[in-house]
Amino acid sequence: MFFMVPEWDPELLAELGPQKAEGWYQGMVVVSRQQIKIGLWVWCPPQVSRELAANIMALEPGDLDSEQILDAFREMINMVAGGVLTAVDPQSSWTMGLPQAHLCQHGSLGQLLASTKEQMAFNVDDRPVLAGLSVQSS
């Protein structure tokens, strides 16, 4: 992540929607304030997730196992969500839960994206990274 620069690419949403999600990493964290809960979601293909983990852990990509990749993916989500909250919530009125992550086993990327209200797509060195927001009121 420290050496990976995402560039906004909304066309990727339509291109990637029909593709299988199997093998992609999915992560999310919930931020909340009073009765409002917002889920911040991220999806990355295996090669991006592996490179991200290698950067975070200062290891070679081939030296990582799947649990290390998941740990780094959760840490990336924690850093991104923390950065967003710092930027938009100077009063610290929102709280952030613990990031969750897993390896997708089935379905399409479009099905995963459909679970969110807002979707975003980024190009990272000619590789996709997808994100979304889900809003829940309690």
Secondary structure, DSSP 8 states (H G I E B T S, - for coil): -TT---EE-THHHHHHTTSB-TT-EEEEEEEEETTEEEEEEEEE-HHHHHHHHHHHHTS-GGG--HHHHHHHHHHHHHHHHHHHHHHH-TT---EE---EEEE--SSBHHHHHHTSSEEEEEESSS-EEEEEEEEEE-
